[in-house]
Amino acid sequence: MSPAATLATVLLAYLPAAVSPGPNFVLIAHTAAAGTRRAAVAVALGVVAAGGLLAAVAVFGLGSVLARAPWLATALKIACGGYLAWLGIRLWLRAHAPENAPPAGHRNAFRQGVLSNLTNPKAAAFFGSVLTATLPPTEPTAVKAAAVGLIVAASATWHLTVALLFSSPATQRWYAHAKPVLNRVVGTVLVVLGVILAMTP
């Protein structure tokens, strides 16, 4: 397979995983609707950065460490699931909290985006299996690096688009009315995802 065909295969495999709703989408959309556009963009950039790191780890074979240490993979899943559940519980507790508190700093928003993607079971499934299957270890280093760059570019395009769309004034006005119910729905989704991740063998 030519390098161009390999990269096209990687992109076609990644796009459905990127655009299907999951913890990253929920966090970016919620931050955009409830906070500021700059905070939502910071979260999106954190998601993109973590995705690039996960892609590089998978592509360049460092993920074999987890394969040789099952206990470490299990510990990471439990920790990641716990983090997602904690985010969900916090949303529940803040369902009726007023929005006049100062927004979280952009550094904190970026960190939330990074943690969201690192704890995202969808990302783990894609980078741990699908990407390694579509990009054989025999590919030249240049093709592997290009694949990582392509994933980062596609991720940035999608997640920044979500941040910009959901931070529009119309969306924020709607969120102000729907906040209590929406926070509980989003919180429940995150708790369920966290429990599933922590308990999946």
N, C-alpha and C positions, 0 to 999 in steps of 0.2 A: 504494500500500500504506500502511495506517495505521501510525503509530509503534509501536503495540502489536504489530501483525503483523510489522513489521520486527525488533523486538527478539526476538520469539519465534523467528523464523527464525535470527537470530544465535545464540541459545541452543541451538537444535536442531542447528545446525552445529558449535558448539563442544563440546558434551558428549561426542560419540564421540571427538573428538581428545583431550579431557582424560583420559577414563577408560581409553583403550587403553594397554597397557603400553609404556613407553619409558624413556629415561634418567632422567627425573624420578621415575617410579614406583620404578625400581630403586634410586636414591640414597636416597629417603625411606625405603623399606622396609628397606634395608640399614642405614641409620643407626639406625632405630628398633629393629631386632632386635639390632644389635651394640652400640649405645651406650645413650643415655638418651632418655626421652620428650621432655625439654626440647630436646635437640639435634635430634631428629627434627622437632619443631614448628618450630624455627628454620630448618631446611632447607626445610620446607614453606612457611614464610612467605617465604623467599627466592625460591622458585619462583613464588609468587603475585605478589610484587613485580615480578619480571622479566616475568611474563605481562602484568601491567597496563601496564608500559612498552612491551612489544612491541605490545600492542593499541592503545595511544595513538598510537604511531609509525605503525602501519598505517592507523588510522582517520583521522588528521589529515593524511595524505599525505606525511609526511616520508620514507617509504620510497622515494619517487621519486628520492631522492639516489642510492640504490644502483642504480636502473635507469639513471641517467645515468652511473654510474661502475662499469662491469662489473669492472674490476680490483679495486675495493674489495670488491665482493661476493665475488670469488674469494679474496681475501686473508682475509676474515672466515671463509669456509667452511674454509679450510685451518687457520686458527688454532683455530677451534671444534672441528674434527675432531681436531686435535692434543691439545686439552685433554681431550676424551672418552677418547682412547687413553691419555693419561697417567694418568687416573683408573683405567682398567682395569688398566694395568701395576702401579700402586701396590697395587691389591687383590691381584693375584697375588703380589707380593713380601711382602705381609703375611698371606698365607693361614694361616701357622702361628704368627704373632706372638701372644704372650699378650695377654689383654684387661685386664691389671691396670695398664696405662699410663693416666695421667689423660686423660679425654676432651677432645676439642678444644673450644675456647671457643665459646659460642653465636654470637658475632660471626663467627667463622670458618665455623660451620655455616650461618649465614644467607648468607654470601658464596658458599659452595659451591652452595646452592640457586639463587642468582641466576645464577651461571655455568652451572649445569646447564641452566637453561631458556633462557638466551641462546644456548647452543651446541646446543640440541635441534633436530635436523632436522625433527621433527614440528611443533614450534612455528613454525619458519621457514616451513614449507609452509602451515600453517593461516593464520597472520597475513599472509603475503605474497600469498596467492592466494584462499583460501576466504573469509576475512573481508572482504576488499575487494570480492569478488563479491557477498556477501550484504548488504553495507552500502554502497550507492552513494555517491559523493562529493557528490551533490546533496542528501543528507539534512541536515536542520537540525543545527546544532552541539549542541543539547540532546539530540537522539536519538543522536548519535555519542558524547557523554559518557555517556549512559545505557547504551549498548552496552558501553563500556569498564567501567563499574561492574558491569554484569551479569556480564561475563566474570570480573572479579576475585572477585565473590561466589561464582560457581560453582566457580572454581578453588580458593578458600579452603576451601569445603565439602568438596570431594573430597580434596584433598591433606592437609588436617588430619585427615580421617577415616582415611586411609592411615597417617599418623604415629601416631595413637592406637591403631589396631588392631594394627599390627605391633610396637608397644612394650609389648604385654601381657606379663606374666611367663611365660605358657605359650609364647609365640612366642620370647622371649629364651632360655628353657631349650632349646627345640628348636634354635635357632641355635647355641648353645654346642657342641652335638654335631656339627652339620652345617657348621660354619664353614669348614674347609679346602676342602671340595668346593664349597660355595656361593660362597665368595669367588672361586674360580677360574672358576666358571660366570659370575658377574656380571661379573668382570673381562674375560672373553672377549667377552661381549656388548657391553660398553662399547668395547673396542678395535675390534671389527668395525664398530660404529656410527660410531666416529670415522673409520676408514679410508674407509668408504662416503661419509660426508659430505665428507671432504677430496677425494675423487677424483671425486665426481659433478659433471658439467659444470653 
